[in-house]
């Protein structure tokens, strides 16, 4: 995949999630994984290398809007603990919803 494609994907992702155009003074938490298996658990169609390219593009976009970024490592164990606490069953949609909610802006 070419950098322009990854950057365009990150920009669409940010627009779909309503990431503000001005992020000065804010942090954007970027979800990262320790292993290929952890990445595929949440994003079955995405390998770890592609995910990190996406994170780099998203970080550049956010920094261009004035944000600082930090990586937050998430594992399937985090998800399982959340499932237990919330009394939910595991589904593909719930995994997607959980992991996408971990990209957060903070002051």
C-alpha positions as a Markdown table, in Angstrom:
| # | Residue | x | y | z |
|---|---|---|---|---|
| 1 | Unk | 0.0 | 0.0 | 0.0 |
| 2 | Unk | 1.3 | 3.5 | -0.8 |
| 3 | Unk | 1.7 | 6.2 | 1.7 |
| 4 | Unk | -0.9 | 8.4 | -0.1 |
| 5 | Unk | -3.4 | 5.6 | 0.2 |
| 6 | Unk | -2.7 | 5.2 | 3.9 |
| 7 | Unk | -2.9 | 8.9 | 4.5 |
| 8 | Unk | -6.2 | 9.1 | 2.7 |
| 9 | Unk | -7.6 | 6.2 | 4.7 |
| 10 | Unk | -6.5 | 7.9 | 8.0 |
| 11 | Unk | -8.2 | 11.1 | 6.9 |
| 12 | Unk | -11.4 | 9.3 | 6.1 |
| 13 | Unk | -11.3 | 7.5 | 9.4 |
| 14 | Unk | -10.8 | 10.8 | 11.2 |
| 15 | Unk | -13.7 | 12.5 | 9.3 |
| 16 | Unk | -16.0 | 9.5 | 10.0 |
| 17 | Unk | -15.3 | 9.8 | 13.7 |
| 18 | Unk | -15.7 | 13.5 | 13.9 |
| 19 | Unk | -12.1 | 14.3 | 14.8 |
| 20 | Unk | -12.0 | 18.0 | 15.2 |
| 21 | Unk | -10.1 | 20.2 | 12.8 |
| 22 | Unk | -8.4 | 22.0 | 15.7 |
| 23 | Unk | -6.8 | 19.8 | 18.4 |
| 24 | Unk | -4.4 | 22.3 | 20.0 |
| 25 | Unk | -3.7 | 21.4 | 23.6 |
| 26 | Unk | -5.2 | 18.0 | 23.3 |
| 27 | Unk | -3.9 | 14.4 | 23.2 |
| 28 | Unk | -5.0 | 11.7 | 20.8 |
| 29 | Unk | -4.6 | 8.2 | 22.1 |
| 30 | Unk | -3.6 | 5.8 | 19.4 |
| 31 | Unk | -4.4 | 2.1 | 19.8 |
| 32 | Unk | -1.4 | -0.1 | 19.2 |
| 33 | Unk | -0.7 | -3.8 | 19.7 |
| 34 | Unk | 2.3 | -5.9 | 20.9 |
| 35 | Unk | 1.8 | -8.8 | 18.5 |
| 36 | Unk | 0.4 | -9.7 | 15.1 |
| 37 | Unk | -2.1 | -11.9 | 16.8 |
| 38 | Unk | -3.4 | -9.1 | 19.0 |
| 39 | Unk | -3.9 | -6.9 | 16.0 |
| 40 | Unk | -5.7 | -9.6 | 14.1 |
| 41 | Unk | -7.9 | -10.3 | 17.1 |
| 42 | Unk | -9.5 | -6.8 | 16.7 |
| 43 | Unk | -8.8 | -6.2 | 13.0 |
| 44 | Unk | -8.9 | -9.6 | 11.3 |
| 45 | Unk | -8.3 | -8.0 | 7.9 |
| 46 | Unk | -5.3 | -5.9 | 9.0 |
| 47 | Unk | -1.8 | -7.0 | 9.7 |
| 48 | Unk | 0.4 | -5.3 | 12.3 |
| 49 | Unk | 2.6 | -3.5 | 9.7 |
| 50 | Unk | -0.4 | -2.0 | 8.0 |
| 51 | Unk | -1.9 | -1.0 | 11.4 |
| 52 | Unk | 1.3 | 0.8 | 12.3 |
| 53 | Unk | 1.3 | 2.6 | 9.0 |
| 54 | Unk | -2.2 | 3.7 | 9.7 |
| 55 | Unk | -1.1 | 4.9 | 13.2 |
| 56 | Unk | 1.7 | 6.9 | 11.6 |
| 57 | Unk | -0.6 | 8.6 | 9.2 |
| 58 | Unk | -3.2 | 9.3 | 11.9 |
| 59 | Unk | -0.5 | 10.7 | 14.2 |
| 60 | Unk | 0.7 | 13.0 | 11.4 |
| 61 | Unk | -2.8 | 14.2 | 10.7 |
| 62 | Unk | -3.5 | 14.8 | 14.4 |
| 63 | Unk | -0.2 | 16.6 | 14.9 |
| 64 | Unk | -1.0 | 18.7 | 11.9 |
| 65 | Unk | -4.2 | 19.8 | 13.8 |
| 66 | Unk | -2.2 | 20.7 | 16.9 |
| 67 | Unk | -2.6 | 17.5 | 18.9 |
| 68 | Unk | 0.0 | 15.5 | 20.7 |
| 69 | Unk | -0.2 | 11.7 | 20.4 |
| 70 | Unk | 0.5 | 8.7 | 22.6 |
| 71 | Unk | 0.3 | 5.0 | 21.9 |
| 72 | Unk | -1.9 | 2.9 | 24.1 |
| 73 | Unk | -1.2 | -0.9 | 24.0 |
| 74 | Unk | -4.4 | -2.9 | 24.0 |
| 75 | Unk | -4.6 | -6.7 | 24.2 |
| 76 | Unk | -7.4 | -9.3 | 23.9 |
| 77 | Unk | -7.1 | -9.6 | 27.7 |
| 78 | Unk | -8.1 | -6.0 | 28.2 |
| 79 | Unk | -11.2 | -6.7 | 26.0 |
| 80 | Unk | -12.0 | -9.9 | 27.9 |
| 81 | Unk | -11.9 | -8.0 | 31.3 |
| 82 | Unk | -14.2 | -5.4 | 29.8 |
| 83 | Unk | -16.6 | -8.0 | 28.6 |
| 84 | Unk | -16.7 | -9.6 | 32.0 |
| 85 | Unk | -17.2 | -6.2 | 33.8 |
| 86 | Unk | -20.0 | -5.2 | 31.3 |
| 87 | Unk | -21.6 | -8.7 | 31.2 |
| 88 | Unk | -21.4 | -8.8 | 27.4 |
| 89 | Unk | -20.9 | -11.7 | 25.0 |
| 90 | Unk | -18.0 | -11.6 | 22.5 |
| 91 | Unk | -19.1 | -10.7 | 19.0 |
| 92 | Unk | -17.1 | -9.3 | 16.0 |
| 93 | Unk | -19.2 | -6.1 | 16.2 |
| 94 | Unk | -18.5 | -5.7 | 19.9 |
| 95 | Unk | -14.8 | -6.2 | 19.4 |
| 96 | Unk | -14.9 | -3.5 | 16.7 |
| 97 | Unk | -16.9 | -1.1 | 18.9 |
| 98 | Unk | -14.6 | -1.7 | 21.8 |
| 99 | Unk | -11.3 | -1.1 | 20.0 |
| 100 | Unk | -12.6 | 1.9 | 18.1 |
| 101 | Unk | -13.7 | 3.5 | 21.4 |
| 102 | Unk | -10.1 | 3.4 | 22.6 |
| 103 | Unk | -9.0 | 6.1 | 20.2 |
| 104 | Unk | -9.7 | 9.1 | 22.4 |
| 105 | Unk | -9.0 | 12.8 | 22.5 |
| 106 | Unk | -8.1 | 14.2 | 25.9 |
| 107 | Unk | -7.2 | 17.6 | 27.3 |
